[in-house]
């Protein structure tokens, strides 16, 4: 509670009382927005911090092979009570009855109610265990995240086709041969990205349908013309319908729009076999990074797998340095961190960490000291965004929850 006292000397009592009331109302108009802005900022910071701490806590749980669990804030209702008072009293000095001193005060009371809901159930568990779709990786890639950071975090393996290295290579340090090939492939794509020559866009595919001409009425034909390119075939009395549709994402070192019709038709046929949880790539000669031509797909993993990957990197499966392939162009700043996300486990609270949690009698934090601070902060930001893409909207009412009223 905050109370303000201000004294003003004024001879007429009515004028003095009027000034008191005007000052009180002016004070209420100033305090209300200030209190609201402070509350919104404080609650926003507290909720973001709580979610970030849960991510670190679940990495610690994964480190110790314990179940992963999340709890979310479903609702925050804050009530503010603004009270003001005004009056006048004879001054301590001067002529009694002639000089009055106004007195007014105000108080602000805040009464927040916070509802906390466990994030659980079949729907959330399915989302937690389901591999990410390629559209989620595309969305993050358009935010200018490093592609090697994205793939090291989100991809569980790379499958290379049509080369001497054909096969599946897992993004898992315990599988040293697979892990090293995976790391070199994503480093190669990163080097092309550093030259601003990496394309990652949905393919424009052409879909074709053939229907009997007798099955289409005049009104139906007009509707088809608005949606499709329609071609009438006299020899068999049919209509051929063609339409450009967005296809799966393809990562390339060339502009896909420059492909010949034959190459586009081949990609069109291949795209039908691609999975929505896979991201295809096609690196060709005579283009940036073409010294190591390759093609294949990255198989994405689930958010549960990502947390386990980070947790196990602290103990069972630590990551290690992998040098880039000699066919890979220079990487900007020679950026090739050992860890996908640098984490620090210590016996005492880290003094320079942005955020830390205590779990299993140890302190866990993201390593934000040194030359890899930006990389590690980006990795944690990416993890936070992926978590937000995984959870569903939290129920506001009608479910068991923990309510905190203050």
ChimeraX attribute file (.defattr): number of C-alpha atoms within 10 A of each C-alpha:
attribute: neighborCount
match mode: 1-to-1
recipient: residues
	/A:1	8
	/A:2	8
	/A:3	12
	/A:4	12
	/A:5	10
	/A:6	11
	/A:7	13
	/A:8	13
	/A:9	12
	/A:10	17
	/A:11	12
	/A:12	12
	/A:13	17
	/A:14	11
	/A:15	10
	/A:16	20
	/A:17	20
	/A:18	14
	/A:19	15
	/A:20	24
	/A:21	18
	/A:22	11
	/A:23	16
	/A:24	21
	/A:25	13
	/A:26	11
	/A:27	16
	/A:28	16
	/A:29	11
	/A:30	11
	/A:31	14
	/A:32	14
	/A:33	11
	/A:34	10
	/A:35	15
	/A:36	15
	/A:37	10
	/A:38	11
	/A:39	16
	/A:40	13
	/A:41	10
	/A:42	11
	/A:43	15
	/A:44	12
	/A:45	11
	/A:46	12
	/A:47	14
	/A:48	13
	/A:49	13
	/A:50	14
	/A:51	18
	/A:52	19
	/A:53	18
	/A:54	18
	/A:55	21
	/A:56	25
	/A:57	24
	/A:58	23
	/A:59	26
	/A:60	28
	/A:61	20
	/A:62	23
	/A:63	20
	/A:64	16
	/A:65	13
	/A:66	12
	/A:67	8
	/A:68	17
	/A:69	14
	/A:70	14
	/A:71	15
	/A:72	17
	/A:73	21
	/A:74	19
	/A:75	16
	/A:76	16
	/A:77	10
	/A:78	16
	/A:79	11
	/A:80	14
	/A:81	10
	/A:82	15
	/A:83	13
	/A:84	16
	/A:85	14
	/A:86	18
	/A:87	15
	/A:88	18
	/A:89	12
	/A:90	15
	/A:91	18
	/A:92	10
	/A:93	8
	/A:94	10
	/A:95	10
	/A:96	10
	/A:97	12
	/A:98	12
	/A:99	20
	/A:100	25
	/A:101	20
	/A:102	24
	/A:103	20
	/A:104	20
	/A:105	18
	/A:106	19
	/A:107	15
	/A:108	16
	/A:109	13
	/A:110	15
	/A:111	11
	/A:112	16
	/A:113	15
	/A:114	18
	/A:115	19
	/A:116	19
	/A:117	21
	/A:118	16
	/A:119	19
	/A:120	13
	/A:121	8
	/A:122	8
	/A:123	11
	/A:124	14
	/A:125	15
	/A:126	12
	/A:127	17
	/A:128	20
	/A:129	14
	/A:130	17
	/A:131	22
	/A:132	23
	/A:133	17
	/A:134	21
	/A:135	16
	/A:136	14
	/A:137	21
	/A:138	19
	/A:139	11
	/A:140	16
	/A:141	15
	/A:142	11
	/A:143	8
	/A:144	9
	/A:145	16
	/A:146	18
	/A:147	22
	/A:148	22
	/A:149	23
	/A:150	20
	/A:151	26
	/A:152	22
	/A:153	23
	/A:154	26
	/A:155	26
	/A:156	22
	/A:157	24
	/A:158	28
	/A:159	19
	/A:160	23
	/A:161	15
	/A:162	10
	/A:163	11
	/A:164	8
	/A:165	12
	/A:166	13
	/A:167	13
	/A:168	18
	/A:169	23
	/A:170	22
	/A:171	26
	/A:172	22
	/A:173	18
	/A:174	13
	/A:175	12
	/A:176	15
	/A:177	13
	/A:178	18
	/A:179	21
	/A:180	21
	/A:181	22
	/A:182	27
	/A:183	25
	/A:184	18
	/A:185	19
	/A:186	20
	/A:187	27
	/A:188	25
	/A:189	25
	/A:190	25
	/A:191	24
	/A:192	25
	/A:193	21
	/A:194	17
	/A:195	14
	/A:196	11
	/A:197	17
	/A:198	21
	/A:199	18
	/A:200	20
	/A:201	17
	/A:202	17
	/A:203	20
	/A:204	18
	/A:205	18
	/A:206	14
	/A:207	13
	/A:208	13
	/A:209	11
	/A:210	14
	/A:211	13
	/A:212	13
	/A:213	16
	/A:214	9
	/A:215	10
	/A:216	15
	/A:217	10
	/A:218	8
	/A:219	8
	/A:220	10
	/A:221	14
	/A:222	11
	/A:223	12
	/A:224	14
	/A:225	12
	/A:226	9
	/A:227	12
	/A:228	16
	/A:229	14
	/A:230	18
	/A:231	13
	/A:232	15
	/A:233	13
	/A:234	9
	/A:235	6
	/A:236	9
	/A:237	11
	/A:238	17
	/A:239	21
	/A:240	16
	/A:241	18
	/A:242	16
	/A:243	15
	/A:244	14
	/A:245	12
	/A:246	13
	/A:247	16
	/A:248	21
	/A:249	23
	/A:250	22
	/A:251	23
	/A:252	23
	/A:253	24
	/A:254	20
	/A:255	14
	/A:256	18
	/A:257	10
	/A:258	9
	/A:259	12
	/A:260	10
	/A:261	10
	/A:262	9
	/A:263	12
	/A:264	18
	/A:265	14
	/A:266	11
	/A:267	16
	/A:268	18
	/A:269	12
	/A:270	10
	/A:271	17
	/A:272	10
	/A:273	8
	/A:274	15
	/A:275	14
	/A:276	15
	/A:277	20
	/A:278	25
	/A:279	25
	/A:280	22
	/A:281	21
	/A:282	17
	/A:283	23
	/A:284	17
	/A:285	13
	/A:286	11
	/A:287	15
	/A:288	21
	/A:289	25
	/A:290	18
	/A:291	15
	/A:292	16
	/A:293	15
	/A:294	21
	/A:295	18
	/A:296	22
	/A:297	22
	/A:298	24
	/A:299	25
	/A:300	26
	/A:301	21
	/A:302	22
	/A:303	22
	/A:304	19
	/A:305	20
	/A:306	22
	/A:307	22
	/A:308	21
	/A:309	25
	/A:310	25
	/A:311	24
	/A:312	22
	/A:313	23
	/A:314	20
	/A:315	11
	/A:316	13
	/A:317	16
	/A:318	16
	/A:319	22
	/A:320	14
	/A:321	11
	/A:322	16
	/A:323	11
	/A:324	21
	/A:325	15
	/A:326	11
	/A:327	12
	/A:328	20
	/A:329	21
	/A:330	18
	/A:331	18
	/A:332	12
	/A:333	7
	/A:334	9
	/A:335	15
	/A:336	20
	/A:337	17
	/A:338	12
	/A:339	19
	/A:340	21
	/A:341	23
	/A:342	22
	/A:343	20
	/A:344	16
	/A:345	19
	/A:346	13
	/A:347	10
	/A:348	11
	/A:349	16
	/A:350	18
	/A:351	8
	/A:352	11
	/A:353	14
	/A:354	12
	/A:355	17
	/A:356	21
	/A:357	18
	/A:358	18
	/A:359	15
	/A:360	10
	/A:361	9
	/A:362	14
	/A:363	19
	/A:364	26
	/A:365	23
	/A:366	21
	/A:367	23
	/A:368	19
	/A:369	13
	/A:370	7
	/A:371	10
	/A:372	17
	/A:373	15
	/A:374	13
	/A:375	22
	/A:376	22
	/A:377	17
	/A:378	17
	/A:379	22
	/A:380	20
	/A:381	13
	/A:382	18
	/A:383	21
	/A:384	16
	/A:385	13
	/A:386	19
	/A:387	17
	/A:388	12
	/A:389	14
	/A:390	20
	/A:391	17
	/A:392	12
	/A:393	9
	/A:394	16
	/A:395	14
	/A:396	14
	/A:397	11
	/A:398	6
	/A:399	10
	/A:400	11
	/A:401	18
	/A:402	13
	/A:403	15
	/A:404	11
	/A:405	11
	/A:406	9
